[in-house]
Amino acid sequence: MEYQAITPDDIAQTDGLEDWSVIDGPAITAEFIATDYLASADLVRTFAALAEEHQHHPDIELRYPGRLKVVLTTHDTGGLSNHDVAMARRFTAAARDAGASAVAD
């Protein structure tokens, strides 16, 4: 998949990104909460495997008691791209599959 730059405004109009917010950089971020710390650590591993598979790597922060903060951006475009959108959707689906939920802003 070729990188296609997108704008923060495009993100707001894109389906499937309801759990994600635009932050400075620009980047998109979401926070998920799992049932406990070990479940959130397992979700980090799932996200890392997806990132490796698709060669698009996020920043992930694991917090007690079971929260994950994920930040996506595309360094090659200096901002947001179609790859960020695709990975955000994959991460949201993986989180839901694992029983985690998005934390509302």
Phi and psi in degrees as a GROMACS rama.xvg file:
@    title "Ramachandran Plot"
@    xaxis  label "Phi"
@    yaxis  label "Psi"
@TYPE xy
-81.8808  145.653  GLU-2
-71.2147  130.154  TYR-3
-124.01  116.229  GLN-4
-64.9311  142.096  ALA-5
-132.49  161.62  ILE-6
-99.8396  162.559  THR-7
-56.3944  -35.1486  PRO-8
-63.6983  -36.564  ASP-9
-60.5984  -37.8248  ASP-10
-60.164  -44.7902  ILE-11
-61.6368  -24.7404  ALA-12
-101.274  7.87353  GLN-13
-100.551  124.782  THR-14
-65.4124  149.375  ASP-15
87.618  5.24771  GLY-16
-117.307  26.0991  LEU-17
-61.2972  -27.1365  GLU-18
-84.2334  -4.78206  ASP-19
-112.013  146.239  TRP-20
-127.038  148.548  SER-21
-82.2418  135.711  VAL-22
-126.929  169.841  ILE-23
-57.3481  146.874  ASP-24
143.151  -43.9588  GLY-25
-77.4211  156.128  PRO-26
-149.324  171.221  ALA-27
-119.779  149.249  ILE-28
-139.33  150.887  THR-29
-145.807  155.489  ALA-30
-126.291  133.512  GLU-31
-121.056  150.711  PHE-32
-124.706  129.537  ILE-33
-101.785  178.155  ALA-34
-66.5672  -29.1596  THR-35
-163.457  -179.25  ASP-36
-62.0203  -43.9039  TYR-37
-65.4012  -37.8123  LEU-38
-64.495  -37.6775  ALA-39
-70.2518  -34.7533  SER-40
-65.0066  -38.9459  ALA-41
-62.7302  -37.4504  ASP-42
-67.4503  -35.0355  LEU-43
-58.084  -44.5017  VAL-44
-63.1164  -40.1984  ARG-45
-62.6621  -46.2918  THR-46
-61.6798  -40.799  PHE-47
-63.8641  -39.719  ALA-48
-65.108  -42.0348  ALA-49
-62.5277  -42.3591  LEU-50
-61.6348  -44.105  ALA-51
-63.9635  -44.189  GLU-52
-58.5795  -37.4848  GLU-53
-104.571  2.60932  HIS-54
51.2129  45.8788  GLN-55
-143.381  104.498  HIS-56
-106.018  125.226  HIS-57
-89.6284  170.008  PRO-58
-90.7447  132.025  ASP-59
-128.308  131.676  ILE-60
-119.636  123.878  GLU-61
-98.5813  126.835  LEU-62
-126.311  146.703  ARG-63
-73.4625  140.42  TYR-64
-95.8482  -3.59601  PRO-65
171.963  35.9825  GLY-66
-105.432  143.891  ARG-67
-124.969  130.719  LEU-68
-109.948  128.547  LYS-69
-121.289  134.245  VAL-70
-126.449  128.343  VAL-71
-119.233  137.21  LEU-72
-155.976  163.609  THR-73
-115.255  107.385  THR-74
-63.4717  -33.8245  HIS-75
-65.2625  -24.7885  ASP-76
-106.477  -5.10984  THR-77
70.4034  24.7479  GLY-78
178.063  -135.626  GLY-79
-96.4841  149.281  LEU-80
-144.26  174.162  SER-81
-59.3055  -26.6216  ASN-82
-67.201  -37.3368  HIS-83
-63.2685  -42.4008  ASP-84
-62.2152  -47.2356  VAL-85
-61.7415  -43.8957  ALA-86
-68.8819  -38.7984  MET-87
-58.6527  -44.2041  ALA-88
-63.7284  -41.8598  ARG-89
-62.9635  -43.9343  ARG-90
-65.1483  -41.7937  PHE-91
-61.3227  -45.093  THR-92
-63.5531  -42.8549  ALA-93
-64.2347  -39.982  ALA-94
-62.411  -45.7918  ALA-95
-64.0097  -41.7288  ARG-96
-59.4591  -31.8177  ASP-97
-86.9114  -0.434232  ALA-98
85.397  10.2249  GLY-99
-89.1093  159.392  ALA-100
-130.226  157.401  SER-101
-75.5707  144.896  ALA-102
-92.5716  125.177  VAL-103
-69.1095  145.373  ALA-104
